[in-house]
Amino acid sequence: MIPFTAETVGRLYPLAFVSATQTPTGVAALLASLNLHAHGAHVVTQSQASSRLVCGLVPAQRDESVLGPSIPDGPSYHPLLREAIRVTGAWYPLAISQSLAFVAAARQIHVPSVLVLNESADLRSLLLIPQDERPTFVATDLRDLFRHQPIADCDAHYWECEGWIATVTHGRLRLYPGPPSTLGAGARVMCAAAWNFRGADLDIDSAVELFTSLAA
């Protein structure tokens, strides 16, 4: 479950919930159990040739968001993403998920994506992910979509954002924490430092352990 979905999902429209494992009715039941009232949303499932309308989920106007919940790695997300974009009529789609495989599929079909980190996120895999599978943006919850996000500034020796600093010294990623209220900035500077490292092997263990302990 992506944090703060219930509080923010009403501001994302039109909307498509993408599932590789459930039926449309199952997705609708899941949304109801999570108290998600996404009126005007579509459901796109792996088993469908095209999305079907579910009771309570109806078409909506054009806009720019396609929402993908956390789903297991393995299935091909490309057709699901394309169908979600088609049924919503999105001009500027945005794929949102906790799944690295989902955002990788979005990148491969040139759709911007947001990877939302939570307590079960595989931060190590994110930092070491190949360039052609990286998310466009990294967030800690859906509220980040509606906040101004400062860029991660690059000095000659380190990356900084909202008081968080990350650097690579002798092949080791180092993190210098900032305010707990800007945890997402910490994730972004870690990604910036790791993704711009040009060496063969990057030691990320101590930085990941520190960030994980601060996020707990």
TIDREN-257385 format. One line per field, with one value per residue (C-alpha): x, y, z; residue number from 0. Coordinates in Angstrom, 2 decimals. Example, Ala and Ser with C-alpha at 12.3 -4.5 7.8 and 13.67 -1.06 7.14 Angstrom:
REM residues 2
X [12.30  13.67]
Y [-4.50  -1.06]
Z [7.80  7.14]
nr [0  1]
END
This chain:
REM residues 216
X [0.00  1.47  1.45  -1.22  -3.02  -6.46  -5.69  -4.40  -5.95  -8.93  -6.60  -5.34  -7.73  -8.45  -7.03  -6.27  -5.50  -3.23  -3.08  -1.23  -2.75  -6.41  -9.73  -11.52  -14.00  -11.13  -9.43  -12.67  -13.10  -9.52  -9.99  -13.14  -11.37  -8.64  -11.24  -10.12  -12.96  -11.56  -14.66  -14.08  -11.20  -10.53  -9.23  -6.77  -5.91  -3.55  -6.36  -8.25  -7.71  -9.02  -10.12  -13.69  -15.78  -16.47  -19.50  -18.64  -15.73  -16.70  -14.87  -13.49  -11.98  -8.46  -5.60  -2.20  -2.01  -1.83  -1.55  -0.01  -0.16  2.57  2.41  4.79  7.64  7.31  4.34  4.80  3.62  3.99  0.50  -1.06  0.53  -0.44  -4.03  -4.19  -2.99  -5.50  -8.56  -7.73  -6.84  -3.85  -1.83  0.97  0.80  2.66  3.17  3.30  4.29  6.33  7.55  10.93  9.74  6.72  8.74  11.31  8.54  7.32  10.78  11.08  7.95  9.04  6.48  7.69  7.42  7.49  8.90  7.32  9.53  8.06  9.34  9.53  11.27  14.49  16.72  19.83  18.31  17.18  20.66  22.29  19.58  20.75  20.27  17.59  15.40  15.53  12.44  12.10  11.29  11.65  9.17  8.38  4.59  1.95  1.92  5.28  3.43  1.77  4.81  7.54  10.53  13.94  16.54  19.52  22.40  25.77  28.94  32.32  32.36  28.80  25.06  22.81  19.06  17.13  19.95  20.72  24.13  25.42  28.88  31.04  34.48  36.88  34.03  31.79  28.47  28.21  25.05  24.89  21.33  19.15  15.77  13.50  10.67  12.48  13.24  12.48  15.37  17.68  16.56  17.07  20.64  21.56  20.24  22.00  25.34  25.03  23.74  26.54  29.28  31.48  33.46  33.06  31.79  29.98  29.74  26.28  25.72  26.46  24.45  21.46  21.56  21.68  18.82  16.71  17.23  16.18  13.09  11.90]
Y [0.00  3.37  5.72  8.46  7.11  7.58  11.22  12.14  9.83  12.12  14.74  12.37  12.15  10.52  7.50  3.87  1.21  -1.39  -4.96  -7.93  -10.42  -9.60  -9.43  -6.08  -7.07  -8.09  -4.73  -2.89  -4.91  -4.17  -0.44  -0.50  -2.37  0.29  3.07  4.37  6.19  6.92  7.98  8.10  5.63  2.69  -0.77  -2.46  -6.12  -8.62  -10.95  -8.38  -7.51  -4.08  -2.44  -2.99  -0.61  -1.77  -0.72  2.67  3.26  5.32  7.23  10.68  13.65  13.81  14.56  13.22  10.45  6.69  4.96  1.53  -0.15  -2.36  -5.66  -8.65  -8.71  -11.05  -10.07  -7.81  -4.36  -2.81  -3.77  -2.79  0.65  1.19  0.19  2.43  5.37  4.56  4.32  7.46  9.43  10.81  13.40  13.44  10.11  9.45  5.89  5.60  2.43  0.79  -1.81  -1.39  -3.65  -1.41  1.82  0.04  -0.95  2.65  3.92  1.40  2.81  6.40  7.11  9.19  7.36  7.86  5.17  5.49  4.18  2.51  0.31  -2.71  -0.90  -2.46  0.59  -1.38  -2.47  1.10  2.53  -0.11  -0.30  -0.03  3.35  2.16  0.90  3.89  5.82  9.44  10.56  9.09  9.91  8.72  9.01  10.40  13.80  14.49  14.80  17.99  19.62  21.70  19.39  21.12  19.70  17.77  20.23  18.87  20.32  19.09  16.47  15.89  16.07  18.18  18.67  20.19  19.62  16.03  15.34  12.27  11.69  8.85  8.55  5.80  3.76  4.07  5.92  8.19  9.85  12.91  13.21  16.29  17.02  13.97  15.95  15.92  12.19  12.11  14.50  11.98  9.30  11.62  12.64  8.99  8.12  11.11  10.17  6.47  6.91  9.33  7.07  5.92  3.23  -0.53  -1.36  0.92  0.08  1.27  -0.80  1.79  4.52  2.22  1.06  4.67  5.81  2.78  3.42  7.06  6.09  3.52]
Z [0.00  -1.04  1.98  2.04  -1.04  0.51  1.34  -2.13  -4.71  -5.21  -6.69  -9.40  -12.35  -14.64  -12.98  -13.83  -11.22  -12.82  -11.51  -12.94  -10.51  -9.78  -11.61  -11.99  -9.29  -7.03  -7.54  -6.78  -3.59  -2.59  -3.14  -1.04  1.77  1.75  1.84  -1.56  -3.27  -6.70  -8.60  -12.33  -12.24  -14.55  -13.71  -16.06  -15.41  -16.97  -17.94  -19.98  -23.59  -22.64  -19.41  -18.20  -16.16  -12.64  -10.60  -9.11  -11.49  -14.53  -17.29  -16.57  -18.43  -19.83  -17.46  -16.67  -14.06  -14.35  -10.97  -10.62  -7.22  -5.87  -7.74  -7.89  -10.35  -13.29  -15.49  -18.49  -17.52  -20.97  -22.25  -18.92  -19.06  -22.68  -21.97  -18.90  -20.99  -23.74  -21.51  -19.55  -22.66  -20.76  -22.65  -20.07  -18.24  -15.02  -13.76  -9.96  -8.15  -5.42  -7.92  -9.61  -12.43  -13.02  -13.29  -15.45  -17.87  -17.91  -18.80  -21.60  -23.27  -22.52  -19.78  -16.80  -13.49  -9.73  -7.48  -4.03  -1.25  1.83  4.65  2.34  -0.53  -1.82  -1.58  -2.49  -5.80  -6.50  -5.97  -8.18  -10.85  -14.50  -16.15  -18.57  -15.70  -13.35  -12.25  -13.30  -9.75  -6.26  -3.47  0.04  -0.31  -2.67  -0.95  -2.60  -5.93  -4.70  -3.12  -4.68  -4.97  -4.83  -7.17  -5.88  -6.36  -7.37  -5.87  -7.08  -4.35  -3.10  -3.80  -1.54  -1.18  1.72  4.18  3.11  1.61  -0.20  -1.60  -2.87  -1.28  -2.34  -3.82  -0.74  -0.68  2.36  3.64  5.90  7.20  7.07  8.69  9.18  7.60  4.24  4.08  0.36  -0.24  1.41  -1.01  -3.97  -3.05  -2.49  -5.93  -7.52  -5.98  -6.74  -10.28  -11.17  -9.82  -12.68  -10.90  -11.19  -7.68  -5.24  -1.53  -0.43  2.71  5.42  3.67  3.17  6.78  8.03  5.81  6.75  10.45  10.06  8.04  10.58]
nr [0  1  2  3  4  5  6  7  8  9  10  11  12  13  14  15  16  17  18  19  20  21  22  23  24  25  26  27  28  29  30  31  32  33  34  35  36  37  38  39  40  41  42  43  44  45  46  47  48  49  50  51  52  53  54  55  56  57  58  59  60  61  62  63  64  65  66  67  68  69  70  71  72  73  74  75  76  77  78  79  80  81  82  83  84  85  86  87  88  89  90  91  92  93  94  95  96  97  98  99  100  101  102  103  104  105  106  107  108  109  110  111  112  113  114  115  116  117  118  119  120  121  122  123  124  125  126  127  128  129  130  131  132  133  134  135  136  137  138  139  140  141  142  143  144  145  146  147  148  149  150  151  152  153  154  155  156  157  158  159  160  161  162  163  164  165  166  167  168  169  170  171  172  173  174  175  176  177  178  179  180  181  182  183  184  185  186  187  188  189  190  191  192  193  194  195  196  197  198  199  200  201  202  203  204  205  206  207  208  209  210  211  212  213  214  215]
END
